[in-house]
Amino acid sequence: MPKLKTKSGAKKRFKVTGSGKIKRKRAFKNHILTKKETKQKRRLAHKVTVKKVDENNVKLMLPYLV
């Protein structure tokens, strides 16, 4: 069986925690920030875990990191 390739876009976007959960960055924090409230930008700055529904898709893209 050949080795599986890791998706390079996914390895830049996801990190695995010590307990095995997958962290991701929130969307809408890159540009056009002047019209967004400070509270919204502060909330978007924090990392969150990937939902259970999407976890399998991420694990397929990162076969050796998860």
N, C-alpha and C positions, 0 to 999 in steps of 0.2 A: 504494500500500500504506500503510495507516495505521500510526502509531507504536504500538509495543507498550507496554503498561503494566507497570511494575515492581511486584511484589507488596510492599506496604509492610511486611508481617511479615518477609519475607525480607531486606529491606535493613537491618532493625534487627538481624538475627541473624547475618549473614555478612559477612566482609570479604575482600577479594582481596589476596594478597601481591604483591610485585614480580615474582615469577616466574610469576604467574597461577594459583597454587593458591588454594583457598578455605578460610579459617579459620572455625572454629565453636567455640562454648563447649560444655563438657561438661554433661551433665544431672546431676540429683540434688545440686545445690549451692545450692539456694534456701532451703529450710526444713527443719525437723526435723533440725537438724545436731547436736543434743546426743547422739544415739545413734550417730553416725558417728565412727569413729576419726580422729585427727588426720592420720594418714598418708593415709587415703582422701580427706579434705577437701583436703589439700595437692595430691594427684594430680589431683583434679577442678578445681582452680583454674586449671590451665594450658589454653591454647587448643590445639586439634588441627586437622589438616587433614581435610577431608571425604573420605570414601572414594571411590575411582574409580567405583564402582557408582552412587553417589548424585550424582556431579558433574553429570551431564546434567540431572537434575531441578532442581538449584539454578540452573544456567545458564538454564533456561527461565524461572525466576522472576525472574532478574536479567539481562534481555537486554542492557543497556547497560553494566553494571559489569564483566562478565567478557569 
